[in-house]
């Protein structure tokens, strides 16, 4: 559905920003919640989930703002 549509770049970037914010809010809430798991173990398990999500979203946003993506996705709508 998003393939080479002129609006797909903005939608994908918005999705990545929202996913980043929700992931960080979820990690913060999980760290603050009382639980049976030790705090250090919990922090490591959260980091193992959050860091790859942030890396993928950051790389996607960086790629979508690149000249090639703007050229390919911008020319389709004309």
N, C-alpha and C positions, 0 to 999 in steps of 0.2 A: 504494500500500500504506500509506503514512504519512498519506494525506489525512484530516485531521480526526480522527485517532485520539487518545485522551487521552494515550497514551504517546509520541506522535510528537515533542512538544516536547522532552522529555528526550533522546530518541535523536538528534534533529537537533543539539541543543546539544553533546552528547557527540561527535558526528561532527565538528563544527567545532573543538572543542578538540583532538581527536586530529589532525585535518588540520593545524592550526596547529603543534602540536608536531613532527609529522613533517616539515613543510615547513622549520621552523627547523633541526632536526637535519640534514636533507639539505643545506641551504645551508651550514651550518657544516662538514660533512664535505667538501663540494665545495670550499670555500675552503681547507681544510687539505690537500687532496690535491695532490700534485705534478702539474703539467700543462704543456701547451705554451702555454696562453693567459696573457697578462700578468695580474698580480694586479688591477690597476685595471679592466681590461676584464672580467675574471671577476666582480668585485664589482658592476659595473654590470649585467651580464647576470643575475646572481642577484637583484639588487634589483628588476629589471624583472619578474621572475617572483614573488618572495616578497611584495612590497608589495601587489599586487592581491589575492593569496590571503588575506593577513592582513586587508585592508580588507573583503573580502566576508565572511569568517568573523566578524569583529568586528561588522559590520552585522547579520549573521544572528543572532548571540547577543544583541545589543542588542534586536532586534525580537522575538525569542522570549521575552525577559524582560519585554516590554511588557504593559501591562494588557489590551490588545485580544487579544493572542495567548493570554494566560492565560484570558481569558473565553471565547474561541471554542473553544480546544482543551480546556479544562477542563470545559465544559458538555456536551460530546459524550458523555462517559463516564457521565453520571448518568442 
